[in-house]
Amino acid sequence: MFVRRRHAVAALVAALLLTSGCGSPASPPASPMTTTTASPADSDAAAFAAAEETYRAYVEALNAVDLADPSTFEPVYALTTGELRDETEARLLEMRDKGWRVEGYSDIRSISPTGWSSTGVDLSVCLDVHRVLVRDSSDAPVTSGDRSPVQKLTATVVLSEDAGLVEGVTAREEGPAC
């Protein structure tokens, strides 16, 4: 199970390293639709939809990572920001240097908006990681055998006029059941 914000990279690694090269390259995140005639509810719905699309693209990018090929890390970097981006880069390079590899892929079971954080949109995510296995250079499993097959996460996505970026991924205790 994951720890809090300081270990956002652990959540990322669970999602990332519990993902593999199955999948296609991430498509660019959608921009939120804003118009001067939109009601606040319409603006919220558009922001939540853009945040969800960004998070889905992030998981696709993680699923496309090949630890032996650092060029596959770039789409993940392009969809992250701040501390998460820095931790992601450090962790991916460390795993590559250790000769680790990932088998399988993760699936988003559900995503629902939970509101606004101080920096962006918060989403409750149920991420199915049961197919994912991380192996070290000697082919021994690195993935914990007692991890939950479905991770309960909160993803924070910051939105601008031209992009959405995942700022944080943390474990959650509350919110929708998975």
C-alpha positions as CSV (number, residue, x, y, z in Angstrom):
1,M,0.0,0.0,0.0
2,F,1.2,3.5,-0.6
3,V,2.2,6.3,1.8
4,R,1.2,10.0,1.5
5,R,2.4,12.9,-0.6
6,R,6.2,12.5,0.0
7,H,5.8,9.1,-1.6
8,A,3.8,10.2,-4.5
9,V,6.5,8.5,-6.6
10,A,5.6,5.3,-4.9
11,A,2.1,5.7,-6.2
12,L,3.4,6.6,-9.5
13,V,5.7,3.6,-9.5
14,A,2.9,1.4,-8.5
15,A,1.0,2.8,-11.4
16,L,4.0,3.1,-13.6
17,L,6.0,0.1,-12.6
18,L,3.0,-1.8,-12.4
19,T,2.4,-1.0,-16.0
20,S,4.2,-2.1,-19.1
21,G,4.9,-1.5,-22.8
22,C,1.4,-2.6,-23.7
23,G,-0.6,0.3,-25.1
24,S,-0.2,3.1,-27.5
25,P,1.6,6.4,-27.1
26,A,-0.4,8.9,-25.1
27,S,-2.4,11.4,-27.0
28,P,-2.1,15.0,-26.1
29,P,-4.4,16.0,-23.2
30,A,-7.5,18.0,-24.0
31,S,-7.8,21.6,-23.1
32,P,-10.8,22.5,-20.9
33,M,-13.5,24.3,-22.9
34,T,-14.2,27.8,-21.6
35,T,-16.7,30.2,-23.0
36,T,-18.1,33.4,-21.7
37,T,-21.7,32.0,-21.9
38,A,-21.0,28.8,-20.0
39,S,-22.6,28.3,-16.7
40,P,-20.4,27.4,-13.7
41,A,-21.8,23.9,-13.8
42,D,-20.8,23.6,-17.5
43,S,-17.3,25.0,-16.7
44,D,-16.9,22.5,-13.8
45,A,-18.0,19.6,-16.0
46,A,-15.6,20.6,-18.8
47,A,-12.7,20.9,-16.3
48,F,-13.5,17.5,-14.8
49,A,-13.7,16.0,-18.3
50,A,-10.3,17.6,-19.3
51,A,-8.8,16.3,-16.0
52,E,-10.1,12.8,-16.6
53,E,-8.8,12.8,-20.2
54,T,-5.4,14.0,-18.9
55,Y,-5.2,11.2,-16.3
56,R,-6.2,8.6,-18.9
57,A,-3.5,9.8,-21.2
58,Y,-1.0,9.6,-18.3
59,V,-1.9,6.0,-17.6
60,E,-1.6,5.2,-21.3
61,A,1.8,6.8,-21.3
62,L,2.8,4.7,-18.2
63,N,1.6,1.6,-19.9
64,A,3.8,2.4,-22.9
65,V,7.0,2.7,-20.9
66,D,9.8,0.3,-21.7
67,L,12.4,0.6,-19.0
68,A,15.1,-0.4,-21.5
69,D,14.2,2.6,-23.8
70,P,14.4,6.0,-22.1
71,S,12.7,7.6,-25.1
72,T,9.4,6.0,-23.9
73,F,9.7,8.0,-20.7
74,E,9.1,11.3,-22.5
75,P,5.3,11.1,-22.9
76,V,5.1,10.4,-19.1
77,Y,7.3,13.5,-18.4
78,A,5.2,15.6,-20.7
79,L,2.0,14.8,-18.7
80,T,3.5,15.5,-15.2
81,T,4.5,18.6,-13.4
82,G,6.3,19.7,-10.3
83,E,7.5,17.3,-7.7
84,L,5.8,14.4,-9.3
85,R,7.6,15.0,-12.6
86,D,11.0,15.2,-10.8
87,E,10.3,12.1,-8.8
88,T,9.1,10.2,-11.8
89,E,12.2,11.0,-13.8
90,A,14.5,9.9,-10.9
91,R,12.6,6.7,-10.4
92,L,12.4,5.7,-14.0
93,L,16.1,6.3,-14.5
94,E,16.9,4.3,-11.3
95,M,14.8,1.4,-12.4
96,R,16.4,1.5,-15.9
97,D,19.9,1.6,-14.3
98,K,19.0,-1.5,-12.1
99,G,17.9,-3.4,-15.2
100,W,14.3,-3.8,-14.1
101,R,11.5,-4.7,-16.4
102,V,7.7,-4.6,-16.3
103,E,5.3,-7.2,-17.4
104,G,1.6,-6.5,-17.9
105,Y,-0.4,-3.3,-17.8
106,S,-2.8,-1.4,-15.6
107,D,-6.4,-0.4,-16.3
108,I,-8.5,2.4,-14.9
109,R,-11.5,0.8,-13.4
110,S,-13.2,4.0,-12.5
111,I,-12.6,7.8,-12.3
112,S,-14.8,10.3,-10.6
113,P,-14.3,13.9,-9.8
114,T,-14.1,14.7,-6.1
115,G,-13.6,18.5,-6.3
116,W,-11.0,21.2,-6.5
117,S,-7.7,21.2,-4.6
118,S,-5.7,24.3,-4.1
119,T,-3.8,23.6,-7.3
120,G,-6.2,21.8,-9.6
121,V,-8.9,19.1,-10.0
122,D,-9.0,16.1,-7.7
123,L,-10.1,12.7,-9.1
124,S,-10.8,9.5,-7.2
125,V,-9.3,6.7,-9.2
126,C,-9.5,2.9,-9.0
127,L,-6.5,1.5,-10.8
128,D,-6.4,-2.2,-11.5
129,V,-2.8,-3.4,-11.3
130,H,-3.4,-7.1,-10.9
131,R,-1.8,-7.9,-14.3
132,V,1.4,-6.0,-13.5
133,L,4.6,-7.6,-12.3
134,V,8.0,-5.8,-12.0
135,R,11.1,-8.0,-12.2
136,D,14.7,-7.2,-11.3
137,S,17.7,-7.9,-13.4
138,S,17.9,-11.5,-12.2
139,D,14.2,-12.0,-13.1
140,A,13.1,-12.1,-9.5
141,P,9.8,-10.3,-8.8
142,V,10.1,-6.9,-7.2
143,T,6.3,-6.4,-6.9
144,S,4.9,-7.2,-3.5
145,G,2.8,-10.3,-3.5
146,D,0.4,-8.8,-0.9
147,R,-0.4,-5.6,-2.7
148,S,-4.0,-4.9,-3.4
149,P,-5.0,-5.7,-7.0
150,V,-6.9,-2.5,-7.3
151,Q,-5.3,0.7,-6.0
152,K,-7.5,3.5,-4.5
153,L,-5.9,6.7,-5.6
154,T,-6.4,10.5,-5.7
155,A,-5.0,12.2,-8.8
156,T,-4.6,15.9,-8.9
157,V,-4.6,17.4,-12.4
158,V,-3.7,21.1,-13.0
159,L,-5.4,22.6,-16.1
160,S,-4.4,25.6,-18.3
161,E,-5.8,26.9,-21.5
162,D,-3.6,24.5,-23.6
163,A,-2.8,21.5,-21.4
164,G,-3.5,19.4,-18.4
165,L,-0.8,18.0,-16.2
166,V,-0.8,15.4,-13.4
167,E,0.6,17.1,-10.4
168,G,0.1,14.3,-7.8
169,V,-1.0,10.7,-7.3
170,T,-1.5,9.5,-3.7
171,A,-3.3,6.7,-2.0
172,R,-6.7,7.4,-0.6
173,E,-8.7,5.9,2.2
174,E,-11.9,7.7,1.6
175,G,-14.1,8.3,-1.4
176,P,-15.7,5.8,-3.8
177,A,-15.1,2.1,-3.2
178,C,-13.1,0.2,-5.8
